[in-house]
Protein backbone atom coordinates (compact mmCIF):
# COMPACT_ATOMS: atom_id res chain seq x y z
CA UNK A 1 0.00 0.00 0.00
CA UNK A 2 1.34 3.42 -0.98
CA UNK A 3 1.68 5.88 1.87
CA UNK A 4 0.28 9.41 1.70
CA UNK A 5 3.70 11.11 1.97
CA UNK A 6 5.09 9.55 -1.19
CA UNK A 7 1.85 10.35 -3.02
CA UNK A 8 2.12 14.03 -2.08
CA UNK A 9 5.74 14.20 -3.21
CA UNK A 10 5.03 12.78 -6.69
CA UNK A 11 5.27 15.13 -9.65
CA UNK A 12 1.86 16.06 -11.04
CA UNK A 13 1.06 15.26 -14.65
CA UNK A 14 1.49 18.11 -17.19
CA UNK A 15 -2.29 18.52 -17.49
CA UNK A 16 -2.68 18.77 -13.71
CA UNK A 17 0.27 21.18 -13.51
CA UNK A 18 -1.28 23.41 -16.21
CA UNK A 19 -4.57 23.40 -14.33
CA UNK A 20 -2.81 24.33 -11.07
CA UNK A 21 -0.80 27.09 -12.79
CA UNK A 22 -4.00 28.58 -14.22
CA UNK A 23 -5.70 28.40 -10.81
CA UNK A 24 -2.74 30.12 -9.11
CA UNK A 25 -2.73 32.82 -11.77
CA UNK A 26 -6.48 33.40 -11.40
CA UNK A 27 -6.11 33.62 -7.61
CA UNK A 28 -3.25 36.10 -7.91
CA UNK A 29 -5.23 38.32 -10.29
CA UNK A 30 -8.28 38.14 -8.00
CA UNK A 31 -6.14 39.24 -5.04
CA UNK A 32 -4.77 42.18 -7.04
CA UNK A 33 -8.25 43.10 -8.32
CA UNK A 34 -9.65 43.46 -4.80
CA UNK A 35 -11.17 46.96 -4.40
CA UNK A 36 -10.12 48.89 -1.30
CA UNK A 37 -13.25 50.62 -0.03
CA UNK A 38 -13.28 50.14 3.74
CA UNK A 39 -10.73 48.36 5.87
CA UNK A 40 -7.32 47.98 4.21
CA UNK A 41 -6.77 44.63 5.85
CA UNK A 42 -9.69 43.10 3.96
CA UNK A 43 -7.05 42.73 1.24
CA UNK A 44 -4.99 39.58 1.67
CA UNK A 45 -2.02 41.15 -0.11
CA UNK A 46 -1.95 44.15 2.24
CA UNK A 47 -2.18 41.84 5.25
CA UNK A 48 0.75 39.85 3.85
CA UNK A 49 2.78 43.04 3.36
CA UNK A 50 2.03 44.14 6.92
CA UNK A 51 3.40 40.85 8.23
CA UNK A 52 6.40 41.14 5.90
CA UNK A 53 7.20 44.53 7.42
CA UNK A 54 7.76 43.04 10.88
CA UNK A 55 11.41 42.71 11.85
CA UNK A 56 11.39 39.60 14.03
CA UNK A 57 14.96 39.96 15.27
CA UNK A 58 14.47 43.51 16.60
CA UNK A 59 10.78 42.95 17.47
CA UNK A 60 9.68 46.09 15.68
CA UNK A 61 8.74 47.25 12.18
CA UNK A 62 11.30 47.61 9.41
CA UNK A 63 12.39 51.11 8.47
CA UNK A 64 10.81 52.52 5.29
CA UNK A 65 14.16 52.56 3.50
CA UNK A 66 14.62 48.83 4.25
CA UNK A 67 11.12 47.96 3.05
CA UNK A 68 10.84 49.66 -0.34
CA UNK A 69 12.75 46.90 -2.12
CA UNK A 70 10.11 44.38 -0.98
CA UNK A 71 7.36 46.65 -2.30
CA UNK A 72 9.21 47.03 -5.60
CA UNK A 73 9.43 43.25 -5.91
CA UNK A 74 5.71 42.84 -5.26
CA UNK A 75 4.92 45.53 -7.84
CA UNK A 76 7.11 43.91 -10.49
CA UNK A 77 5.66 40.44 -9.84
CA UNK A 78 2.13 41.88 -10.01
CA UNK A 79 2.90 43.46 -13.37
CA UNK A 80 4.30 40.19 -14.71
CA UNK A 81 1.25 38.26 -13.47
CA UNK A 82 -1.07 40.69 -15.25
CA UNK A 83 0.88 40.28 -18.49
CA UNK A 84 0.74 36.49 -18.10
CA UNK A 85 -3.03 36.68 -17.52
CA UNK A 86 -3.47 38.83 -20.66
CA UNK A 87 -1.51 36.33 -22.76
CA UNK A 88 -3.49 33.44 -21.26
CA UNK A 89 -6.78 35.17 -22.07
CA UNK A 90 -5.65 35.65 -25.67
CA UNK A 91 -4.58 32.00 -25.92
CA UNK A 92 -7.97 30.90 -24.58
CA UNK A 93 -9.77 33.08 -27.16
CA UNK A 94 -11.36 35.37 -24.58
CA UNK A 95 -9.83 38.45 -26.24
CA UNK A 96 -8.51 39.03 -29.74
CA UNK A 97 -5.18 40.44 -28.58
CA UNK A 98 -3.37 40.41 -25.21
CA UNK A 99 -3.28 44.23 -25.26
CA UNK A 100 -7.08 44.32 -24.96
CA UNK A 101 -7.03 42.34 -21.72
CA UNK A 102 -3.97 44.23 -20.52
CA UNK A 103 -5.68 47.59 -21.04
CA UNK A 104 -8.79 46.41 -19.21
CA UNK A 105 -6.85 45.13 -16.19
CA UNK A 106 -4.56 48.15 -16.15
CA UNK A 107 -7.49 50.56 -16.06
CA UNK A 108 -9.28 48.50 -13.43
CA UNK A 109 -6.52 47.94 -10.88
CA UNK A 110 -3.00 48.83 -12.06
CA UNK A 111 -3.28 52.60 -12.18
CA UNK A 112 -1.80 54.83 -9.51
CA UNK A 113 -4.94 56.60 -8.26
CA UNK A 114 -7.57 53.83 -8.16
CA UNK A 115 -8.98 52.04 -5.12
CA UNK A 116 -6.98 48.88 -5.55
CA UNK A 117 -4.21 47.00 -3.80
CA UNK A 118 -1.63 47.80 -6.49
CA UNK A 119 -2.25 51.54 -6.16
CA UNK A 120 -1.89 51.39 -2.38
CA UNK A 121 1.41 49.49 -2.70
CA UNK A 122 2.69 52.01 -5.27
CA UNK A 123 1.82 54.96 -3.01
CA UNK A 124 3.48 53.28 -0.02
CA UNK A 125 6.62 52.63 -2.05
CA UNK A 126 6.66 56.27 -3.20
CA UNK A 127 6.38 57.38 0.42
CA UNK A 128 9.17 55.01 1.46
CA UNK A 129 11.43 56.29 -1.32
CA UNK A 130 10.72 59.88 -0.25
CA UNK A 131 11.62 59.04 3.35
CA UNK A 132 14.74 57.22 2.13
CA UNK A 133 15.84 60.18 -0.01
CA UNK A 134 15.24 62.74 2.76
CA UNK A 135 16.90 60.79 5.56
CA UNK A 136 20.53 61.39 6.32
CA UNK A 137 22.62 58.34 6.82
CA UNK A 138 24.88 57.73 9.78
CA UNK A 139 28.53 58.28 9.16
CA UNK A 140 31.76 59.63 10.53
CA UNK A 141 33.08 63.14 10.07
CA UNK A 142 36.82 63.60 10.02
N, C-alpha and C positions, 0 to 999 in steps of 0.2 A: 504494500500500500504506500502510495506517495504521500509524503508529509506536506503540510501547508507551507512551510518555509521554503522548500525547494520549488514549489509551484509559484510562489510570489517572486522568486528571483529569476524565473525563466523570462527570456526575451519575448515580448509580444510579437505576434505576426505583423507583417507590414500593413495589412488592412486595419488591424486593431490600433497600431501605432498612428496611422493617418487619422483615424477617428478620434483618438485621444488628443493629437495635436490640434485638430480642428476645435475640439471641445475646450482645450486650454486657451486657444486664441479667442474664441467666442466669450469665454469668461473674462479674459483680460480686457477685451473691448467693452464688455458690459460694466466692468469696474471703472474704467476710464470715463464712460458715458453717464456716470451717476451724477444727476444734477445736485448742486449744493444749494439748498433753499432754507434749511433750518440749522440743525446741529451739524457742525463739521464732521464729527466723529461718526455720523451715519455712513460716511464713506470708508470702506475697508482700506483703501489705499492710504488715506490720511491717518487712520489709526495705525497702520503699519509704519508710516513715516514717523509718527510720534514715538513709537516704541524704538525705532531705529535711532532716534536722537538721544536716547538715554545712554550715558557713559557709565557702564556697570562698574568699572574699576574705581572711578572717582565718586560714584553714587550721586551724580548730578546730570544735568543736560550738557550736551556738547556745545561748544561755542559756535556761533554762526559761521565763522570762517572755516571751521573744521567740518561743517555739515553741507556746505554748498556743493561739494563734489558728489555727494550721495544724491542730492536733488538733481544735479546735471545728469547723472547716470539714469535715474528714473525717467527723466524727460526724454533722453535719447532712446531708451528702450520703448517708451510709449510711442514715440514717433515711428520706430521700426515696426512695432506691432500693428499700427494703423496702416502702414504701407503694405504689410503682409496681408492684412484683412482685405484691403482694396484689391490686391492681386488675386486673392482667393475668390472674392466675389465675382471678378471678371472671369476667372477659370470656370466657376460654377454657372456662368451665364446670367447672373443676377443684374449685371450692368454691362454696357457695351464696351466700356474702357475703364481701366483702373482709376483714371483721373476723375471719373464721375463719382465713384464711391469715395475717393480721397477728398474731393471737394465737399461732399456732403458731411463726412465725419469731421473734417477740419472746421467747417462752419458751425457744427453742432457742439463740439467739445474740445477742439485744439486751439482755439483762439485765446488771446490774452485776457480779454475783458468779458468772458462769459461765466455763467455760474456752473463751473465744472471743476473736477478735481485737477485736471491739467493746468487750468488757469491759476488755481490756488497755488500749486507747486511752483509755477513760473514766477508768480509774484513773491513767494517766499524766497526763492533763489535770488531774485533781484534784490530783495531786502538784505539777504545775507551777503551778497557781493558788495552792496553799498556799505554795510558795516565793515566788511573786510578791507575795503579800499580806504575807509576813513579812520581805521584803527592803527595807531602806531605800534610797531613791534618792539619788543624788548631788545635791548642791545647794550653795548658798552661804549662809553665815550672816552677817548684818550685825550 
